[in-house]
Amino acid sequence: MRLGYPGLRALWLPLGLGVVMATGQAPLGFWWATLAALAVLLHHLARTTPLQAAWMGWFAGAGYFGAALFWILSPFMVNAARDGWMAPFALVIMAFGLALFWALACGVALRARSPLLALVTALTAAELARGYVLTGFPWALIGHVWIDTPPAQVAALIGPSGLTLLTLTAAALAAGRHLLPAGAVIAAMWGFGLWQLSLPAPAAPGVTLRLVQPNAAQDAKWDPDHARMFFDRLMTATAAPGEVDLVIWPETALPYLILHNPELPAMIGGAARGASVAVGLQRVEGLLGWNSLQVFDPKGGMLANYDKHHLVPFGEYIPLGDRAYDWFGLEAFAAQTGRAYTAGPGPVVLDLGALGHVLPLICYEAVFPQDLRTALRPDWLLQITNDAWFGTLTGPFQHAAQARLRAVEQGLPLVRVANTGVTQVVDARGRITAALPFGTEGFLDAALPGPLPPTPYSRFGEGPLLLLLAACLAAVLIKGRRGSA
């Protein structure tokens, strides 16, 4: 076969298995389907050549990422007349582009004498690398299929890529017909998770928050004719009766620039009946603009500011900058100030006094575990987001699920405020304690849960996982040497 190409017929199987694997992601959460399809895929990969394995891994990845990430079509439909033609190209390019990580991993692994162990090692390393290479995109990791189940608690020990390693291990054991050990891996994960979830909840700090969900449609969000309506929704919810300590608006909720409307902070702060207000807005200085969160006191004074630092490629900035605009006419979807946002300096823990120390995450930043590593441990996590970009089928729910996993990894409560939903409060073990209905206008007053002591993952990050991968690699190499002796 030319260049090891297995033929189109042979590639339908891995493509279909990849699609089945994607059903384990939110909102379906069919982890058992992911595990079964992964076991079948590994079984077939282990019995082919390196070049054929690379082809199979590429198409399996394309099926997986194409099915899991089809929400990527939604941003192009906001202005379909202008951008809709790009949607299918974006999905195909993203699916087959991310699948290259799997193709490389499968091709390299099949050169080893213990292919199943090598596949587990290489695919875990590939999924880990996916979160870092070219600014990273760790969305829909294999290990994410456990988020709505007790095994998600294992992330407090070894993080999301550790969950991927254990999932691949169980699937590889099943592929090798070692069903009892495979079941033991899953049972151990389940048992640990149930034990963690049975432990007492930490004491709450006595802080009450108001989460505001204005439900602004993305195609009308920046329309001047609708701006006042959305602003009035936010102000009405902020001024509603109730004893709260902090009111929170979602990402870029404020439809006006404070630069041109300096009276806004005092109006917003004054509406909150003595509470502070955290506002998602666009901050502008000269020709530069930031996607920011600012906290105002009841008189409109600014208590804190955070500028988003991990920007979305093509969504908030364009690689190559002005050259991309000059050559292709490309502009960032989300940026309303010029053609792109400017990146902030990095993660910042905000000191909000009696409200505690909070680590803000704006939208996309919540999918990166590494963005939560700060010198000062916060008391809670705050994600503000505008998931109207992601449609209504899978994107917002996958995004929220990944944010919940950050709470488990860090042992910290998470407060998530979204323009259209998912808006919710999550405790330090990833359990939802309060939530608003998706796609509705409203607000929610809820108590802030308490934090747990630092988890192993919050202390050591990917260190333990890298040691496990090094041990797996050493085992592969030792077996290879013995086989060649």
C-alpha positions as CSV (number, residue, x, y, z in Angstrom):
1,M,0.0,0.0,0.0
2,R,1.4,3.3,-1.1
3,L,3.0,5.2,1.9
4,G,1.3,2.8,4.2
5,Y,-2.1,4.3,3.3
6,P,-4.7,1.7,4.4
7,G,-7.4,2.7,1.9
8,L,-10.5,4.8,2.4
9,R,-12.6,1.8,3.4
10,A,-10.3,1.0,6.3
11,L,-10.5,4.6,7.6
12,W,-14.3,4.6,8.0
13,L,-13.9,2.4,11.1
14,P,-11.6,4.7,13.1
15,L,-13.5,7.8,11.9
16,G,-16.7,6.3,13.3
17,L,-15.1,5.2,16.5
18,G,-13.9,8.7,17.0
19,V,-17.5,10.0,16.7
20,V,-18.7,7.4,19.2
21,M,-15.9,8.5,21.6
22,A,-17.1,12.1,21.4
23,T,-20.4,11.1,23.0
24,G,-18.6,10.9,26.4
25,Q,-18.3,14.7,26.4
26,A,-20.9,17.0,27.8
27,P,-23.8,17.3,27.6
28,L,-24.3,13.5,26.9
29,G,-21.6,12.2,29.2
30,F,-21.6,8.6,27.7
31,W,-18.3,7.7,29.3
32,W,-19.0,4.0,28.8
33,A,-19.3,4.6,25.0
34,T,-16.0,6.5,25.0
35,L,-14.3,3.7,26.9
36,A,-15.7,0.9,24.6
37,A,-14.9,2.8,21.3
38,L,-11.4,3.6,22.6
39,A,-10.8,-0.1,23.5
40,V,-11.8,-1.2,20.0
41,L,-9.6,1.5,18.4
42,L,-6.6,0.5,20.5
43,H,-7.2,-3.1,19.6
44,H,-7.0,-2.4,15.9
45,L,-4.1,0.1,16.2
46,A,-2.0,-2.4,18.0
47,R,-2.3,-4.8,15.1
48,T,-1.1,-2.6,12.2
49,T,2.0,-0.9,10.9
50,P,3.3,2.5,12.1
51,L,2.2,4.3,9.0
52,Q,-1.2,2.7,8.9
53,A,-1.6,3.5,12.6
54,A,-0.8,7.1,11.9
55,W,-3.5,7.2,9.3
56,M,-6.0,5.5,11.6
57,G,-5.1,7.8,14.5
58,W,-5.6,10.8,12.3
59,F,-9.0,9.8,11.1
60,A,-10.1,8.6,14.6
61,G,-9.0,12.0,15.9
62,A,-10.8,13.8,13.1
63,G,-14.1,12.0,13.9
64,Y,-13.7,12.7,17.6
65,F,-12.9,16.4,17.3
66,G,-15.3,17.0,14.5
67,A,-18.2,15.5,16.6
68,A,-17.1,17.1,19.9
69,L,-16.3,20.5,18.6
70,F,-19.1,21.1,16.0
71,W,-20.2,24.0,18.1
72,I,-17.3,25.9,16.4
73,L,-19.8,26.5,13.6
74,S,-21.9,28.8,15.8
75,P,-19.6,31.9,15.8
76,F,-19.7,32.0,12.0
77,M,-23.5,32.0,12.1
78,V,-23.8,35.2,14.1
79,N,-23.2,37.1,10.9
80,A,-23.9,34.4,8.5
81,A,-24.0,36.6,5.4
82,R,-20.4,37.7,6.0
83,D,-18.8,34.7,7.8
84,G,-21.0,31.6,7.1
85,W,-19.0,30.4,4.1
86,M,-16.0,29.9,6.4
87,A,-17.8,27.6,8.9
88,P,-17.4,24.2,7.2
89,F,-13.7,24.9,6.5
90,A,-13.1,25.9,10.1
91,L,-14.6,22.7,11.4
92,V,-12.7,20.4,9.0
93,I,-9.4,22.3,9.5
94,M,-9.8,22.2,13.3
95,A,-10.8,18.5,13.4
96,F,-8.0,17.3,11.2
97,G,-5.6,19.8,12.7
98,L,-6.1,18.6,16.3
99,A,-6.1,15.0,15.1
100,L,-2.5,15.4,13.9
101,F,-1.5,15.0,17.6
102,W,-3.2,11.6,17.6
103,A,-1.7,10.7,14.2
104,L,1.8,11.4,15.5
105,A,1.3,9.6,18.7
106,C,-0.1,6.5,17.0
107,G,2.6,6.4,14.4
108,V,5.4,6.7,17.0
109,A,3.8,4.2,19.4
110,L,3.6,1.4,16.8
111,R,7.3,1.4,16.5
112,A,7.5,-0.1,20.0
113,R,7.4,-3.8,20.9
114,S,4.7,-3.2,23.4
115,P,2.2,-1.3,21.3
116,L,-0.6,-1.0,23.8
117,L,1.5,0.5,26.5
118,A,3.2,2.7,24.0
119,L,-0.2,3.9,22.7
120,V,-1.3,4.8,26.2
121,T,1.9,6.7,26.8
122,A,2.0,8.5,23.5
123,L,-1.7,9.4,23.4
124,T,-1.6,10.8,26.9
125,A,1.5,12.8,26.0
126,A,-0.2,14.1,22.9
127,E,-3.3,15.2,24.8
128,L,-1.2,16.9,27.4
129,A,0.8,18.7,24.6
130,R,-2.5,19.8,23.0
131,G,-3.0,22.1,26.0
132,Y,0.3,24.0,25.4
133,V,1.3,23.9,21.7
134,L,0.5,27.1,19.8
135,T,-1.1,28.7,22.9
136,G,-2.9,25.4,23.6
137,F,-6.4,24.0,23.1
138,P,-7.2,21.4,25.8
139,W,-10.9,21.3,25.0
140,A,-12.6,17.8,25.0
141,L,-9.6,15.9,26.5
142,I,-10.3,12.2,26.7
143,G,-10.3,12.5,30.5
144,H,-13.1,15.0,30.4
145,V,-15.7,12.2,29.9
146,W,-15.6,11.7,33.7
147,I,-16.6,15.2,34.8
148,D,-20.1,14.3,35.7
149,T,-19.1,11.1,37.6
150,P,-17.3,10.3,40.9
151,P,-14.0,9.5,39.1
152,A,-13.6,13.2,38.3
153,Q,-12.3,13.6,41.9
154,V,-9.1,11.9,40.8
155,A,-8.3,15.2,39.1
156,A,-7.5,16.6,42.5
157,L,-4.5,14.2,42.5
158,I,-3.2,14.1,38.9
159,G,-5.3,16.6,36.9
160,P,-7.3,16.2,33.7
161,S,-4.4,14.6,31.8
162,G,-4.1,12.1,34.6
163,L,-7.7,11.2,34.0
164,T,-6.8,10.7,30.4
165,L,-3.9,8.4,31.3
166,L,-6.2,6.2,33.5
167,T,-8.9,6.1,30.8
168,L,-6.4,5.0,28.2
169,T,-5.0,2.5,30.6
170,A,-8.4,0.9,31.2
171,A,-9.2,0.9,27.5
172,A,-5.8,-0.7,26.6
173,L,-6.3,-3.4,29.2
174,A,-9.7,-4.1,27.7
175,A,-8.2,-4.1,24.2
176,G,-5.7,-6.7,25.4
177,R,-8.6,-8.8,26.8
178,H,-7.6,-8.1,30.4
179,L,-11.1,-7.3,31.4
180,L,-10.7,-7.8,35.2
181,P,-7.7,-5.4,35.5
182,A,-9.6,-2.9,33.3
183,G,-12.6,-3.1,35.6
184,A,-10.3,-2.7,38.6
185,V,-9.0,0.6,37.3
186,I,-12.5,2.0,36.8
187,A,-13.6,0.6,40.2
188,A,-10.7,2.2,41.9
189,M,-11.4,5.6,40.3
190,W,-15.1,5.3,41.2
191,G,-14.3,4.3,44.8
192,F,-11.9,7.1,45.4
193,G,-14.5,9.6,44.0
194,L,-17.3,8.3,46.1
195,W,-15.1,8.5,49.2
196,Q,-14.1,12.1,48.4
197,L,-17.7,13.1,47.8
198,S,-18.8,11.6,51.2
199,L,-16.5,13.8,53.2
200,P,-17.9,16.8,55.0
201,A,-18.1,20.1,53.1
202,P,-15.8,22.9,54.2
203,A,-17.3,25.8,56.2
204,A,-18.8,28.5,54.1
205,P,-17.3,32.0,54.5
206,G,-20.7,33.7,54.9
207,V,-20.6,35.6,51.6
208,T,-23.7,36.0,49.5
209,L,-23.4,36.7,45.7
210,R,-25.8,37.8,43.1
211,L,-25.2,36.3,39.6
212,V,-26.8,38.3,36.8
213,Q,-27.7,36.6,33.5
214,P,-29.0,39.2,31.0
215,N,-29.5,36.7,28.1
216,A,-28.3,39.1,25.4
217,A,-28.5,37.5,22.0
218,Q,-25.1,37.6,20.3
219,D,-26.4,39.1,17.0
220,A,-28.0,41.9,19.0
221,K,-25.5,42.3,21.8
222,W,-23.6,45.3,20.2
223,D,-26.6,46.7,18.3
224,P,-27.1,50.4,19.6
225,D,-30.9,49.9,19.3
226,H,-30.7,47.0,21.9
227,A,-27.8,48.2,24.1
228,R,-30.0,50.2,26.4
229,M,-32.4,47.3,26.8
230,F,-29.6,45.0,27.9
231,F,-28.1,47.6,30.2
232,D,-31.5,48.1,31.8
233,R,-31.8,44.3,32.4
234,L,-28.4,44.4,34.2
235,M,-29.3,47.4,36.3
236,T,-32.7,46.1,37.2
237,A,-31.2,42.8,38.4
238,T,-28.5,44.7,40.3
239,A,-31.0,46.9,42.1
240,A,-33.4,44.1,43.0
241,P,-34.2,43.7,46.8
242,G,-32.0,41.3,48.7
243,E,-29.0,41.3,51.0
244,V,-25.9,40.5,48.9
245,D,-22.2,41.3,49.2
246,L,-21.2,41.2,45.6
247,V,-23.2,41.5,42.3
248,I,-21.5,39.9,39.3
249,W,-22.1,40.7,35.6
250,P,-20.9,38.4,32.8
251,E,-18.1,38.9,30.3
252,T,-18.4,42.2,28.2
253,A,-21.8,42.7,29.7
254,L,-21.5,46.5,29.8
255,P,-22.5,47.7,26.3
256,Y,-20.8,51.1,26.7
257,L,-17.2,52.2,27.1
258,I,-16.5,53.9,30.4
259,L,-13.9,56.0,28.6
260,H,-16.8,57.8,26.9
261,N,-19.3,57.5,29.8
262,P,-17.4,58.2,33.0
263,E,-20.6,58.4,35.0
264,L,-21.3,54.6,34.6
265,P,-19.3,53.3,37.5
266,A,-21.2,55.5,40.0
267,M,-24.5,54.5,38.4
268,I,-23.7,50.8,38.6
269,G,-22.3,51.0,42.1
270,G,-25.2,53.0,43.4
271,A,-27.7,50.5,42.0
272,A,-26.3,47.7,44.1
273,R,-27.8,48.7,47.5
274,G,-24.5,48.8,49.3
275,A,-22.9,45.8,47.6
276,S,-19.9,45.9,45.3
277,V,-20.3,45.0,41.6
278,A,-18.0,43.0,39.4
279,V,-18.5,44.0,35.8
280,G,-17.3,42.4,32.6
281,L,-16.5,45.2,30.2
282,Q,-14.2,46.5,27.5
283,R,-11.4,48.7,28.7
284,V,-9.8,51.1,26.2
285,E,-6.7,53.3,26.4
286,G,-5.7,55.0,23.2
287,L,-5.7,52.5,20.3
288,L,-5.6,49.5,22.7
289,G,-8.5,47.6,24.1
290,W,-8.8,44.8,26.8
291,N,-11.4,42.3,27.7
292,S,-11.6,43.1,31.4
293,L,-13.3,42.6,34.7
294,Q,-13.5,45.5,37.0
295,V,-14.9,45.6,40.6
296,F,-16.7,48.8,41.7
297,D,-17.6,49.8,45.3
298,P,-21.0,51.3,46.0
299,K,-19.8,54.8,45.1
300,G,-18.3,53.7,41.8
301,G,-14.7,53.6,42.9
302,M,-12.7,50.8,41.3
303,L,-11.6,48.2,43.8
304,A,-9.8,45.9,41.3
305,N,-9.1,45.4,37.6
306,Y,-8.2,42.2,35.7
307,D,-7.4,42.1,32.0
308,K,-7.8,38.8,30.2
309,H,-4.4,37.4,29.2
310,H,-5.1,34.1,27.5
311,L,-6.9,35.3,24.3
312,V,-8.8,33.2,21.8
313,P,-7.0,32.9,18.4
314,F,-9.2,34.3,15.7
315,G,-11.9,35.1,18.3
316,E,-10.1,37.9,20.2
317,Y,-6.9,38.3,18.3
318,I,-5.6,37.3,14.8
319,P,-2.2,35.5,14.5
320,L,0.1,37.7,12.4
321,G,-2.0,40.8,13.5
322,D,-2.4,43.5,10.9
323,R,-0.8,41.4,8.2
324,A,-3.7,38.9,8.4
325,Y,-6.1,41.8,8.0
326,D,-4.2,43.3,5.0
327,W,-3.8,39.9,3.3
328,F,-7.1,38.2,4.1
329,G,-9.3,40.8,5.6
330,L,-9.5,38.8,8.8
331,E,-10.7,40.4,12.1
332,A,-11.3,38.9,15.5
333,F,-14.9,37.9,16.1
334,A,-15.3,39.1,19.7
335,A,-13.2,42.3,19.8
336,Q,-15.3,45.4,19.5
337,T,-12.3,47.7,19.9
338,G,-10.3,47.8,16.7
339,R,-9.4,44.5,15.2
340,A,-8.3,42.6,18.3
341,Y,-7.9,42.7,22.0
342,T,-4.6,43.2,23.8
343,A,-3.5,40.5,26.2
344,G,-3.2,41.3,29.9
345,P,0.0,40.5,31.9
346,G,-1.1,37.2,33.3
347,P,-3.1,35.6,36.1
348,V,-3.9,37.9,39.0
349,V,-5.4,37.1,42.4
350,L,-7.6,40.0,43.4
351,D,-7.9,41.0,47.1
352,L,-11.6,41.9,47.6
353,G,-11.3,42.4,51.4
354,A,-14.1,40.7,53.3
355,L,-15.1,38.9,50.0
356,G,-11.7,37.1,50.1
357,H,-9.0,36.6,47.5
358,V,-10.5,35.7,44.1
359,L,-8.8,34.4,40.9
360,P,-10.8,35.8,37.9
361,L,-11.0,33.8,34.7
362,I,-12.6,35.3,31.6
363,C,-14.3,32.8,29.3
364,Y,-11.8,30.6,27.5
365,E,-9.2,30.9,30.3
366,A,-11.2,28.4,32.4
367,V,-10.2,25.5,30.1
368,F,-6.5,25.9,30.9
369,P,-5.4,24.2,34.2
370,Q,-2.1,26.0,34.0
371,D,-3.8,29.4,34.1
372,L,-4.8,28.8,37.7
373,R,-1.2,28.5,39.0
374,T,-0.5,31.6,41.1
375,A,1.9,32.4,43.9
376,L,-1.0,33.3,46.2
377,R,-3.7,30.6,46.6
378,P,-7.1,32.3,46.1
379,D,-10.2,31.6,48.3
380,W,-12.4,31.1,45.2
381,L,-12.6,31.1,41.5
382,L,-14.7,33.5,39.4
383,Q,-15.4,32.8,35.7
384,I,-17.3,35.4,33.7
385,T,-18.1,34.4,30.1
386,N,-20.3,35.0,27.1
387,D,-21.2,31.6,25.8
388,A,-23.7,32.9,23.3
389,W,-20.9,32.5,20.8
390,F,-21.0,28.7,21.4
391,G,-24.6,28.1,20.3
392,T,-27.1,26.2,22.4
393,L,-26.4,22.5,21.9
394,T,-23.0,21.4,23.2
395,G,-20.5,24.3,23.4
396,P,-21.8,26.1,26.5
397,F,-22.2,22.8,28.5
398,Q,-18.8,21.5,27.6
399,H,-17.3,24.9,28.6
400,A,-19.1,24.8,32.0
401,A,-18.1,21.2,32.6
402,Q,-14.4,22.0,32.1
403,A,-14.7,25.0,34.4
404,R,-16.2,22.7,37.1
405,L,-13.2,20.4,36.8
406,R,-11.0,23.4,37.7
407,A,-12.8,23.5,41.0
408,V,-12.0,19.8,41.6
409,E,-8.4,20.2,40.6
410,Q,-7.8,23.1,42.9
411,G,-10.2,22.3,45.8
412,L,-11.8,25.7,45.4
413,P,-15.4,26.9,44.9
414,L,-16.1,28.3,41.4
415,V,-18.7,30.9,40.6
416,R,-19.6,31.0,36.9
417,V,-21.6,33.9,35.4
418,A,-22.6,33.6,31.8
419,N,-24.5,35.9,29.5
420,T,-27.0,33.3,28.3
421,G,-25.9,30.4,30.7
422,V,-24.5,28.2,32.0
423,T,-24.6,30.3,35.2
424,Q,-23.9,28.4,38.4
425,V,-22.2,28.1,41.8
426,V,-19.9,25.1,42.2
427,D,-18.4,23.8,45.4
428,A,-14.8,22.7,46.0
429,R,-15.6,19.2,44.8
430,G,-17.2,20.2,41.6
431,R,-20.9,19.8,42.7
432,I,-23.4,22.4,41.5
433,T,-25.0,24.1,44.6
434,A,-27.1,26.7,42.7
435,A,-27.9,27.5,39.1
436,L,-30.0,29.6,36.7
437,P,-31.9,28.0,33.8
438,F,-30.0,28.1,30.5
439,G,-31.1,30.7,28.0
440,T,-33.2,32.8,30.3
441,E,-33.0,36.3,31.7
442,G,-32.7,36.5,35.5
443,F,-30.5,36.6,38.6
444,L,-29.5,34.3,41.3
445,D,-28.6,35.0,45.0
446,A,-26.4,32.3,46.3
447,A,-24.0,31.6,49.2
448,L,-20.3,31.2,48.3
449,P,-19.1,27.7,49.3
450,G,-15.9,27.2,51.3
451,P,-12.5,26.1,50.0
452,L,-10.7,22.9,50.8
453,P,-7.0,22.6,51.7
454,P,-4.6,22.7,48.7
455,T,-4.9,19.5,46.6
456,P,-1.9,17.6,45.3
457,Y,-2.6,18.8,41.8
458,S,-2.7,22.4,43.0
459,R,0.7,21.9,44.7
460,F,2.5,19.9,42.1
461,G,0.7,20.5,38.8
462,E,1.7,18.0,36.0
463,G,4.8,16.8,37.9
464,P,3.3,13.5,39.1
465,L,1.8,12.8,35.7
466,L,5.1,13.4,34.0
467,L,6.8,10.9,36.4
468,L,4.1,8.4,35.5
469,L,4.7,9.0,31.8
470,A,8.4,8.7,32.3
471,A,7.9,5.3,34.0
472,C,5.6,4.1,31.2
473,L,8.2,5.2,28.6
474,A,11.0,3.4,30.5
475,A,8.9,0.2,30.6
476,V,8.3,0.5,26.8
477,L,12.1,1.0,26.2
478,I,13.1,-1.9,28.6
479,K,10.7,-4.3,26.9
480,G,12.0,-3.2,23.5
481,R,15.6,-3.9,24.5
482,R,14.7,-7.3,25.9
483,G,12.8,-8.2,22.7
484,S,15.8,-7.2,20.6
485,A,18.3,-9.1,22.7
